[in-house]
Amino acid sequence: MTAAEWLISVMWLALTCYVLLGGADFGAGLWDLIAGGAERGAPQRDLIEESIGPVWEANHVWLIFVIVLCWTGFPLAFASVASTMYIPLTLAAVGIIARGAAFAFRKASTELEHRRLFGAAFAGSSVLTPFFLGTVAGGIASGRVPAGIAGGDIVTSWWNPTSALAGGLAVVVSAYLAAVYLCADARRAGSARLVRQFRARALVSGLVAGAMALGGIAVLRLDAPALFGGLTSTASPVVALSAVAGVASLVVLARGRYVLARICAASAVTMLLWAWAVAQYPVVLLPDTTIENASATPEVVRVSLIVTAVGAFVLIPSLVWMFRLFQSTEPGSSARS
């Protein structure tokens, strides 16, 4: 592998972490939205708040890292995507800001009306943000972002069948991950009722995600033939692994094996994301902008790899320690201490 290929692999690994961790945060916002009224939905919202409160800021580190690494290591790709996709990217950024502010303000508010307002902003942004990020992915995957400044149409590049599919799938997959993760948190909290509620939601959202992925084959065949060809040939083993892991997650969920369900669900989503990478390799921007064409000079790429390695030495142990401390503490204990 070349230095540029190593760098884009690291970037894709960080993107995977963001999808698995940040995506679950967004999904929790969706469940917050449909939890019910102030009294009936309070137990679910309290669990969601306790689960994402200590980690939601840290999860966005992965997104920042991906953006910086793309900007530094693959400036052509970064400029092409940012200039063509600035509408959905701006809407996603606004959603992230509004979501974070609303989450913090709701926690500090005492008036019911204020809590409802901030709760609606938090939940609404939790749905819109992954949708718009998904539309960006769909536009890139379907070849609507050519190399060059503003080379693609600023509307149809992200408002098209593949982008709509990717945006909807991003919302549903986020909800699925959040529900799976919350099952284990609810069990640690000792609430059998919450376990049943989130298990039902995990099963339903998992089935919906599977149906969307299956139905999306027809969409990709008509709207993104290059991606469809890669997924059904080179990347077909990865797609199969994703399907097997997805089915396994539903089976172990139904049997109440929630830790194993987390592993299977995360594996299914990871394989789905990496199937896209394998299907498109070595092209970064369709039709013919490869990894080597889009990368910065070899000196910049090598320095980026060195800096990334040094940063990972500090960051990864810190994140692992944070999650380990959080997961070893019963939900609610941080609020009581």
PyMOL commands that set and color helices and strands:
alter all, ss='L'
color gray80, all
select helices_A, chain A and resi 3-33+42-52+56-73+75-84+86-108+112-141+161-189+192-223+225-231+236-254+258-280+291-294+298-327+333-336
alter helices_A, ss='H'
color red, helices_A
select strands_A, chain A and resi 283-285+289-290
alter strands_A, ss='S'
color yellow, strands_A
deselect
rebuild
show_as cartoon
